[in-house]
Each structure stands twice: as C-alpha cells, then as structure tokens.
Amino acid sequence: MRNLPRIGLVTALVVFLADQVSKWFVTGPLGIRALGDARELLPIFDLRFVPNMGVSLGLLQADSDASRWLLVALTAAIATGVAVWMARERNRVEQAALGLVLGGAIGNILDRVRFGYVVDFADLHFGEWRPFLVFNVADAAITVGVVILLARALFVRSEPTEKVNA
C-alpha cells in the first residue's frame, strides 16, 4: 500500500470530478444542452454545447453503435496503460501528470458510455478565429498532462544511478 501513486490517484479523482461537475452544470442548471445552445461569458470565451462523436481533433468519428463501443474499448485500453504506467512511476510530478491524463480519459469515457458522445462546451475564440476546437475540463487536463510528460522527457535529465564498485 505504501507504493501507491497517491498524488496521481488524487489528481485523477479531482480531474474526473471537476470534469463531470462542470459538464453537469453547463448542461443542467445553465441549460446549454442542445447543439447551437451557447452563452457568452467573455468577449473571447463562450459556453457552447458540442456533442463530440470522435476523439481529439474530430478523429475516429463514432457514428454507429459498433464504432462507439470500439472507441470506448480503445480509450479504456489507453487509460489502463496510463494507470499501469502511473502505478510504476516513482516521480511525483510524472504521477501527477499521468493523473491528469487518467482523470480526463475516464471522464470522457463515462460521457461516451452514458450519452454516446463526449460533452464539449468551452469555446475560446478571438473574433472568428478559434485556436482550439470546443473542449471540456477532461480535454484540458489530458493536454496539460501530456505537455508536462513531453517537457520532462525532453528537458529534464534524471539523476544517473550510482555504479556499484566491484
């Protein structure tokens, strides 16, 4: 029990809960639950309901029940791989980054199981220019987690292990 990646598990739980609560709040109390529904919060940020049938950048569209469940299985397999990596990881920063990815993945998987699509609602734009597709808390957490992992892999050197004198 001492070797559990606590920081990663707590991060995953917080991301999952923040993702699900934000989706509930947007589609429930705010009533943004149908394609075309939107509410401007700032001149550069709207809440806009978009049912995402695919994965990142609209790839792998799940337009049938079979493709939906295949996508659920694929993303669940990836999430399982992330969880195994997190369980083996000893670096707390990388555990937290993997927790961001895992919590976001589980949030989006739950949407796809419950609704057949992922609820996206965050629309950052500058006039008509949109640097991102409409996204959600899970998508943001996955992106930040992957960026942290990539940055650490590219720019952070681990301490060399001590050589045993013969």
ABEGO torsion letter per residue (X at the ends): XAABBAAAAAAAAAAAAAAAAAAAAAABAAGBABBGBBBBABAABBBBBBBBABBBGGBGBBABAAAAAAAAAAAAAAAAAAAAAAAABABAAAAAAAAAAAAAAAAAAAAAAAAGBBBBABBBBBEABBABBBBBAAAAAAAAAAAAAAAAAAABBBBBBBBBBX
